């Protein structure tokens, strides 16, 4: 257990419902073989992994209605501390239909009013007093401004607390203005937020916007970390079959733990790649197969490169910067 709790912020929490079917056929009726329901959202998934790693975690965000009540009950049952701000709207559901692959339907989430947002921020500030790190993760609900994560990261920085940002679109691009220690998009999210082709070039945009480090998940190609001075790359020794839904969340948990422990980039990157792959081996997001993690982590050897050299990184088009 580390000193200072991680504040895992999920502004747009969800009740994740998973249907398992033999085959998903459009415009047809289906017999569901198995149904799973649990509290979710990216920050919640990150919190679950950090909790499993032995870190103190507190889940912050918003929740409302009967789905919000179900979400709270599930977090408590999992042993996760929560202080979710109650909102008038109904917490969204995320429906995943799994056959040989996964098809996901994400509801938009309830609109958050001005007074509800003010209550959340007041609670956030209070919890910062005892925080060791902050995770800002997932989409923004209706009613919350695109620069909300930037403002929360800046508040954390003013309190001397480092932030990991894991989101997409305008929230990612603008969120870097708050000076997060790590931003953790996947390659598609990076391209979408920056409008730039290539992992290295896209990472530079976010660094210039205010991020201290950019960790880009590239699927089976592993993860690339780019800072102002260096680049590190690492990949699992072999692809892991399973459900990739929570892989990025597990990597974000690893980067957060690395901040708490003050570990160097290469060591944190090996942990992130191993945990990400071990999450693929788990059937649900927010969990990792620790036997898989232990089998992988000692065999992962991050490679250092020069981030400004133009050297090709995972997923990059070698002609993208021309």
C-alpha positions, 0 to 999 in steps of 0.5 A: 500500500502506498502513501496517499490514495489515487483519485480515480476520476470517471466523470461519465461512469457507466453500468457495464452490461455484457451479453454473450451470444453464439453469433451476433446477427444484425436485425435478428433475435438472439438467445443470450447465454450469459449476462454480466453486469458491473460498474464501469467507465475507464477510471473505474477500470483503472481503479480496479487494477490499482486496487488489485495491485495493492494501492489505495484508491478512491473513485470519484465522478458522478452517478444518478438514478437506479443505474447509479445506485447499482454502480455504487453497490457494485463498487462497494462489493468490490472493496472500492472506496467511492465518493460519487457526486449524485446527479439528477440524471440516470447513469448511462449503460454500456452494452457489450455483445460478445460472440467471437468478437465484441460489439459495444453500445455506449449511451451518452450519459446524463447531463451534468448541471452547473451546480452538480459540477460545482459540487463535484469540484468541491469534493475533488479539491477536498480529496486532493489534500490526501491524494498521492496521484490523480487519474482522469479517465474516459469521456465527458458527460453532456453539460461538462466543458471540453476543457474540464480535464485541463482544469482538474489537472491544473488544480491537482498540480497546484496541490502538488499532485501528479495526474495521468490523463486517459481520454480522447478527442477535444478532452485529450487535446485540451486536457494537456493544458493542465500539465498532466505527468502522463497522457495515455491515448491509443494510436487512433485516439492520438491521431484523432486528437492531434490530426497528425499522422504518426505516433512520434509526431502526434506525441510531440503535439501533446508535449507541446500542448503541456503534457510531460510524457505521452504513452501511446498504446499500439495494440499488439505492437506494444506501447511507446513512451515519448518525453521531451528528451527520450523515447522508450518502446516495448512490446509483449514477446507474443500476442495474447488472445482474449478480450482487449477492452480493458488493456489500455486501462491496465496500462494506465494503472501501471503508469499511475503506480509508477508515478506513485513509486517514482520508478524510471520510465523503462521499468514502468513501461515493462509493467504497463505492457505486461499488465496490458497483455494480462488484461487481454487474457481476462474476460472482463475489463478492469481485471488482469490475469496475474499468472500471465502478467508474471510470465510476461513481465520479466521477459519484456525489454524496453528499448530506448530511442531518440524521440526527435530522431524521426526513427519509426515507431510502432504503427507509424507510417515512415513517410508520414512526416514528409 
